[in-house]
């Protein structure tokens, strides 16, 4: 297998506010977009000829990856003008496909080991995995190693085996793809006409971010593989334990405590007397003022956090300005997304460019839209749309 198609055209509406200004594949996890992890996994398996199907805010993908040379790959871009489905997206790549190829979602976190054996499987095949919540995915019915049917998001799952969205195809797939919108429908159509689709089960890393709080799971998984390094300055009295990566030009001020796995980007100023606990990612040019505590959180780039804050199990997008004594503590809450109701546990989700005054308290499960402005001494709850003004 020498060629792969990565489907990277979608928006990810259920991930709003984080996908309003970027495609889902460009969500940053530990200082890299999700799509980069997919590309790196393919490179490790020797697959360097990659077709990227782009669409929603495609210029961000093109600007970041360019020709692919700096990532060790040869990238060909094709555009899905309207995001009508995965089969429709794959059909756009038909002219760029030469022979047998892999199909991968660009918005799922995968490890090289996950596709290790699968990359040697003869087409046609689908990679499947056991999950705890199969109703979120395409549930796969298997008989003697072959797929009998894929049912998308069933009300009741017949098994906990789901499709990862990773396929091994020959060019024959295009004889079936054109009338369909989604790849599970294509697979079911092929099966109905007598084609055998092999099912290959993996126990490797495969994670999908469907909802905003899923970002924390992806972040935790990536940080488990983080390597310790320091390109910055660590002042006297700082305690650093575990796998902690500190970027160039970053300063960790005295009496701060960092327990890995933690990734801190370039040009940051942390402390003095700041505590950063495991499973935390911090972007570039971030300021975290004294006596602030951060745990199991994702902080974007160009964020300024005032002193005395507590931030647990939270995601703070780029360019947020947060006043002192901000509190975002985790707790269980029922969250509604597109008429779906989920009982989940997290702190706060702040979209891009939010401004918060001093002593703002975010109740568990709050989601704040992009460019919102919150005055001091406010209690936040529920979901706030983009550009909210809380006075």
C-alpha positions, 0 to 999 in steps of 0.5 A, a space after each residue: 500500500 503506497 497511497 492514502 486518501 485522508 478525508 479532511 473536508 468536514 466542519 464538525 458542527 457538534 464541536 462548536 465553538 471550536 470549529 467555527 473558525 477552523 475545520 475539525 482536522 485543524 484542532 490543535 492537540 498538544 501543539 499539533 493539529 489532529 491531521 498532522 498525527 494522521 499524516 505522521 502515522 502514515 509516514 511511519 508506515 512508509 506511505 508518503 503519497 497522500 491525497 487530502 480531500 479538503 473543503 470547509 476553511 480549506 485555506 488553513 489546511 493548505 497554509 499549514 501543510 503546503 506541499 507536504 515536503 516539510 512533513 516528509 510527504 507528497 500531498 495532492 489536494 482535491 476539494 469537496 465544495 459541499 460537504 455531502 458525506 464521506 463517499 462523496 468526498 472520496 469520489 472527488 479523489 478518483 482522478 488522483 488514485 493510481 492503485 490500491 489505497 487506504 482511506 482515513 478520516 483526518 479528524 480522528 487521532 490514530 497511532 502508527 501501530 493502529 494501521 500497522 497490520 491493516 496497511 498490508 491487508 488486501 482490499 477490500 477491508 475495514 478496520 474495526 474496534 471495540 468501544 464502550 459507546 457504539 451508538 455514536 458510530 457505525 456498528 459493524 456486524 461480522 460473520 467469519 471475518 467478513 462484514 455483513 452490514 454497517 449500521 450508522 448510529 443505531 438506537 440499539 447496538 448489536 455489538 460493540 464493534 464499530 467502524 473506525 472509518 479506515 478502509 483498504 480499497 481498490 479502484 473498484 470502490 469508485 464503481 459504487 461510490 458515485 450515487 452514495 453519500 456515505 462510505 458505510 452505504 457504499 460498503 453495504 451496497 458492495 456486500 449486497 452485490 456479492 463483494 467480500 469486505 474483510 473486517 480487521 480488528 485493532 486494539 491500537 489507539 483510535 479516538 474521535 472528537 465529536 463533542 467539545 469535551 472529547 478534546 480532553 480525551 484526545 489530549 490525554 492520549 497524545 500526552 501519554 506519548 510526550 517526551 520530556 524536553 526543555 528549550 526554555 528557562 527554568 528558574 530556581 525553586 521550580 519543581 518539574 516531575 514526569 514527562 514535561 516538554 517546555 518550548 523555546 523562549 518559555 520561562 518557568 518562574 520560581 516556586 512553580 510546580 509542574 507534574 507531567 505529562 505536560 506540553 508547554 509551547 514557545 514563548 510562554 511565561 509561567 508563574 511564579 508560583 503556578 501549579 500545572 498538573 498532568 494532562 495539560 497542554 499549553 500553546 505558544 505565547 501564553 501567560 499564566 500569572 502567579 498562584 494559578 492552578 491548571 489540571 487536565 486542560 487544553 490552553 490555546 495560544 496567545 492566552 493570558 490568565 490572571 493570578 489566583 485562578 483554578 482551571 480543571 478539565 477545561 478547554 480555553 481557545 486561542 487569544 482569550 484574556 482571563 482576569 484574576 481569580 477565574 474558577 472553572 472546576 469540574 463537575 457532572 452536568 447534562 449538556 444538550 448538543 443538537 437535540 442530543 443530551 449527554 451527562 458528562 463531567 468537565 469544567 469550562 469550554 471557552 471559544 476563541 477571543 473571549 474576554 473575562 473580567 476578575 472573579 468570574 466563576 464558570 459552573 461545571 459544563 459551561 460552554 462559552 461562544 467565540 469572542 464573548 465578553 464577560 464582566 467581573 464577578 459573574 457566574 456562568 452556566 449553560 451555553 452562551 452563543 458567540 459574541 455574548 455580552 454578560 454585564 
